[in-house]
């Protein structure tokens, strides 16, 4: 009876601690990777790395629902005791946030030799690879060839009133796109453009994926999105066309993926091996096939529909300066969205 | 034997564990916000705009709470108090929207409307949020109000009917008698609705939770987000406390009727109208969005369905394990809190559970990370322990509420007689309390099992790297996957949920036979 009464208190506590320590496993040959790149595209690359090296990858992916900010929030919350070894971001913007927080560790990867310096951090805290571009997708059933916008500034024309979609500029690559626009054309012109866009009843979608969906479903004529969403849109609906805007003007924004090591007490060698792998031509080639991303290395075998970066007029921006610019315009963008 | 140092050691251990593992991380987070040195500056940024937004969100949630509760009264009455055909089937099926993610329902509804209309004027508006949230929370209202309706004394209704017509009896007797349940429904739906962010975000409507989310995710301003969350927590706690004070000892939200037969109203030909109302509700709340998901899944053949199944297959084991442990843990915590609150008037644990329940998911997730991400607690942080703690924090309240109201209905004389006979507390709980509240235990287990199985809000922030968990997989795959694939995944989870409900129901029947209790 006495034993019973002791057991009745101890058993739940034991169960609880059993649960608690279920997380303590040997992790010597594994690597923790946080990525904001869509799981459908990033997971096959990480799986391939596992099969080639035998290094187990423990990944944390992001969700559409949290607008791909869940991973970054988690990284920031973990700042005092980082769990992540490698951060693979779909854009430089989030990486720069971590850089500003002093959370990155420098590494010069031998795989990144062929990548242009403009896609690398000067302190080697991150390196860019496989890029997307910001493009306009349009519904071929709704727009005649002569009516297809060729410049971002055409979107304020009366004929597109209420028929253009962009993703919420407070999140994701749209934020970066607008920050780049502010950097390139100056605050005054960028604000004037946004004001006109708003007056033209632009549809603010929740995400680039939502823009894609609205164009496919003919809810709007056209919308700004990234090339990976654009090529997915073509796969899903045959009525979709793509335009690289401002070929004769400011050019298209090129958004590279970035990879970086997270600063922690012990930097794992496996993390460097993964960085080398991600920055390799092989990975760039795979990403071109899976999600139409454009390699930053020269001479990479790509899918037929993937344009070469040489054929696109890139927007001339400094990625770090643009990230700083972003911070300065965020309040303006918030008000723009809300009003 | 002298006096015991601690009167209820079991309760004290659970209380201390709950304090340390669940409450302390939240308090720690609030403390860090208050003491960060910029608190006064942050408070100053909470201006008129924030208050107006809070009022706007409160108005929206109040509308949803009123609609859900009114629908809950009508549908609850038809299901529980009339001899409607297929009543038992409706009782289960009408609860299903509770277990589908609001975000998925929002996507399904919007796609559904787009199938029939080229342009959906006004869909990106309050109307859409009211529609989706009401769809999700009406089942909760039905559950609460239906349980109260079956507990109304048959004698009261029959005596009233002897001197007045049905209409008068309904408005003057029945409704006043279930007023506590109506109030609970209003408060709970209000809290659930005001804390939910994915649907307003999807429809582009600025509400208080989307503002908190924006501060977290666009501005990385944790302190302001935390302060705004604290405002939300205070409102929720005030509402819950006032509800608790108002309802006092009124019994409701229990599942069984303790052998009493409830009064059934046979309206003859009008029963068909009741059936039609139920079919219509089921159509709007579950069948239409489900049909849209089926359409999306199989529009281009069965290939995506197979792919979705293969993608989800590795998640089943972990998800079932986590949901099972989560449901058991919340059941234990809920039972202890409810039992000691009702029997011994010890309300500390019950109050703490209520406090944590009011914390928004994202705030809870960040609070857990900030507290547990330390070397000496890495066992919890890098394992499933942190997810279980998240479940306990979010769903303990439901267990405590369900079982508390069931325990309320047990005549105190039963326990007192057993005590006089010298029967110990464990035996009294095992052979008196548990058998008598078995349906509430079952309901609590199944509801929390399904909530844990589908939890996204907190799990997405804290899940261990590399862990395969069902809702996480769906939502991480959802970004950029074809809608046929995501539709298929949601459909599989839906079928999986129904299968689990059936299995648990069979197990419950066996337990009832084991206890030899007639329900």
Interface residues (C-beta under 8 A of the other chain):
Chain A: X4 X5 X8 X9 X12 X13 X16 X19 X20 X21 X22 X23 X24 X30 X32 X33 X34 X38 X39 X40 X41 X56 X57 X58 X59 X60 X61 X62 X63 X64 X65 X66 X67 X68 X69 X70 X72 X73 X74 X76 X77 X78 X80 X81 X83 X84 X97 X168 X170 X171 X175 X204 X205 X206 X207 X209 X213 X217 X218 X219 X228 X229 X232 X235 X236 X291 X330 X334 X338
Chain B: X9 X10 X13 X14 X17 X103 X114 X118 X119 X120 X198 X201 X202 X204 X206 X214 X216 X217 X218 X219 X220 X222 X325 X332 X366 X369 X370 X373 X374 X375 X378 X379 X380 X381 X382 X383 X384 X385 X388 X426 X456 X460 X461 X463 X464 X465 X466 X472 X475 X476 X477 X478 X479 X480 X481 X482 X483
